[in-house]
Amino acid sequence: MDRPALSEHFHFEFRDFDPESIALRIRRPDLTVITGADHVAAALNPQVWH
């Protein structure tokens, strides 16, 4: 089946936040993970999900 990937968005808030610690837990080959001082973003890797 060849179809576009579905898009989902989630937003989580934490009292204590260590972006790198969170990124290490969610990093996968099929995700692109980006960290900032106050956020972690994850998106489907377009080279895997086409």
N, C-alpha and C positions, 0 to 999 in steps of 0.2 A: 504494500500500500504506500503510495507516494503522495504525501499531503504535508502542508506546512505545520510546523510545531505550534502547539497552543501556548498562549502567553498567560502566565499567572503572576500576580504580584502579592507579596506579603510584607508586612511592616511590623517589626517587633521592637519594643522599647525595653531598656535595661537600666537599672540604677547604677550598677558598676559595669563598666564596658571596656573590654580589651579587644580591639578590632582584630589583631593578629590571632588571638586565641580562637575567636569565633570563626575566622577565615580558615584556620587549620581544620576545624571540625566539618566545614561544609565543602571544602575544596574537593573536586572530582574532575576526572578527565573530560567529562561532557559539560562542565560549567566554566564560565569565565567569572572569576571572583576578583573584586576590586575593593581595597580598603581605603578609608580616610580617617581623619582624627575622630570623627563622630558617626561613622557609618561603615557598613559592609554591604556591598552590592553583589548579587550573583545573577547571571543570565545564562541561558542556554548557549553553549558554544556552537556557533553557526557552522563550523566545519564538521561537527559531529551530527547536529540536528539540522538536516537540510530537507 
